[in-house]
């Protein structure tokens, strides 16, 4: 995987404020390269070092094995959630 892409993804995630989210696809769009799957791969391999729960699928969910921990973070940060998923339209990080 391209190291500069990995660094760009992680830097973008680090700038997402508490209580907000961004989608995998929007990160790729912002960077002008890769796609949602490539961003997801970076997050799967390297995302533990950044606030990974602030990067969600377009429907406001995460992979099932991450949802319990993510929901705790979302609650602690006051992220808008309905039926266990982030309300992306309300929680989208400024500038995205």
C-alpha positions as a printed NumPy array, in Angstrom:
array([[  0.   ,   0.   ,   0.   ],
       [  1.21 ,   3.506,  -0.811],
       [  2.733,   4.96 ,   2.351],
       [  1.83 ,   8.537,   1.407],
       [ -1.812,   7.511,   0.947],
       [ -1.803,   5.785,   4.33 ],
       [ -0.351,   8.87 ,   6.012],
       [ -2.849,  11.162,   4.266],
       [ -5.789,   9.008,   5.405],
       [ -4.581,   8.907,   9.006],
       [ -3.896,  12.655,   9.076],
       [ -7.406,  13.324,   7.758],
       [ -8.951,  11.122,  10.442],
       [ -6.936,  12.852,  13.163],
       [ -8.534,  16.169,  12.156],
       [-12.14 ,  14.949,  12.539],
       [-13.465,  16.663,  15.679],
       [-15.019,  14.732,  18.551],
       [-18.742,  14.193,  18.034],
       [-18.37 ,  14.237,  14.239],
       [-17.736,  11.64 ,  11.562],
       [-16.65 ,  11.327,   7.977],
       [-17.228,   8.428,   5.588],
       [-14.633,   6.24 ,   3.953],
       [-15.698,   7.526,   0.549],
       [-15.523,  11.184,   1.549],
       [-11.954,  10.735,   2.746],
       [-10.993,   9.253,  -0.632],
       [-12.803,  12.081,  -2.408],
       [-11.049,  14.692,  -0.257],
       [ -7.656,  13.127,  -1.014],
       [ -8.436,  12.825,  -4.716],
       [ -7.182,   9.258,  -4.873],
       [ -8.114,   5.776,  -3.827],
       [-11.652,   4.865,  -2.965],
       [-13.756,   3.863,   0.012],
       [-12.316,   0.344,   0.031],
       [ -8.736,   1.597,   0.02 ],
       [ -9.51 ,   3.956,   2.908],
       [-11.166,   1.058,   4.728],
       [ -8.059,  -1.056,   4.223],
       [ -5.857,   1.68 ,   5.684],
       [ -8.197,   1.962,   8.657],
       [ -8.24 ,  -1.822,   9.157],
       [ -4.454,  -2.061,   9.145],
       [ -3.386,   1.244,  10.708],
       [ -6.502,   2.881,  12.149],
       [ -5.984,   1.896,  15.783],
       [ -3.614,   4.861,  16.164],
       [ -6.326,   7.423,  15.306],
       [ -9.984,   7.952,  16.364],
       [-11.214,   5.177,  14.05 ],
       [-14.816,   5.404,  15.318],
       [-15.116,   8.767,  13.547],
       [-14.862,   7.056,  10.131],
       [-18.073,   5.28 ,   9.189],
       [-19.794,   3.713,   6.227],
       [-22.191,   5.902,   4.272],
       [-25.082,   4.399,   6.271],
       [-23.496,   5.442,   9.589],
       [-22.383,   1.959,  10.598],
       [-19.071,   0.174,  11.003],
       [-18.128,  -3.482,  10.572],
       [-19.988,  -5.559,  13.18 ],
       [-16.89 ,  -6.382,  15.228],
       [-16.288,  -2.648,  15.843],
       [-19.837,  -1.496,  16.583],
       [-19.939,  -2.07 ,  20.363],
       [-16.74 ,  -0.113,  21.013],
       [-17.722,   2.565,  18.498],
       [-21.11 ,   3.093,  20.13 ],
       [-19.409,   3.736,  23.464],
       [-17.148,   6.362,  21.852],
       [-20.097,   7.956,  20.031],
       [-22.058,   8.195,  23.284],
       [-19.084,   9.684,  25.138],
       [-18.528,  12.278,  22.383],
       [-22.203,  13.15 ,  21.894],
       [-22.275,  11.943,  18.304],
       [-25.857,  11.867,  16.932],
       [-26.939,   8.223,  16.72 ],
       [-30.258,   6.577,  15.852],
       [-30.899,   2.839,  16.061],
       [-27.216,   2.165,  16.724],
       [-25.908,   4.071,  13.691],
       [-24.5  ,   7.547,  13.336],
       [-26.84 ,  10.054,  11.707],
       [-24.262,  11.067,   9.103],
       [-26.18 ,  14.134,   7.882],
       [-26.091,  15.583,  11.417],
       [-22.64 ,  14.39 ,  12.453],
       [-20.638,  15.115,   9.298],
       [-17.372,  16.853,  10.136],
       [-17.167,  20.516,   9.127],
       [-15.675,  20.956,   5.685],
       [-16.832,  17.592,   4.386]])
